[in-house]
Amino acid sequence: MKLSTFVQYILLVGAVFFIFALVVQDINDNYSDVDINTTEWEDQYDYVSNINSTISPLETKFKVIQDEEAGFFTKLTAGITAIPYAVIIFPQVIFGSLEIGGNITTGFLTALAIPAYIIMVVMVSILIWSLFKLLEFFQRSNPV
C-alpha cells in the first residue's frame, strides 16, 4: 500500500464522519421536535489541540526564517534547527495519526454498541494486515 493511498483512505473516512456530524448538527438545529443525543461523541474527538501542540514549535521556527526583520544569524540558527526537527517530527505525526485514527474508530464503534471483543478482533486483524503490508513494501524496495 502506498503512503498516498493510506492518506486518501484516512481523508475519506474522516470526510464520512465529518458529513455525518454535520447532518446530525443540522437536524438538531433546524427541527425542534427531533433531538439526537450527541453528548457521547460531541467533545470526545477533538484532537486538533494535540496535533497543534506537536507542530507548533516547527511553525515558530519557520516563521522566524520568513521574518524580514530578523537578522541573518537568527534565520540561520532557526533554519539549522528546523530541518532536523522537521525530519524527526514527520514520522511522529504519521504514527500519531495512526493512533488517533484507531481511537476514533474504536470510539465510533463503541458508540454504535458493537461488543468490545469484536472491535478488538477487527483492530488486531487490521494491525496484522498492516504489518504484512509494511513487510511486503520493505521486501519489494530492498532487493537482496
Helices and strands as residue ranges (DSSP letters): H 3-30, H 48-66, H 72-111, H 116-141
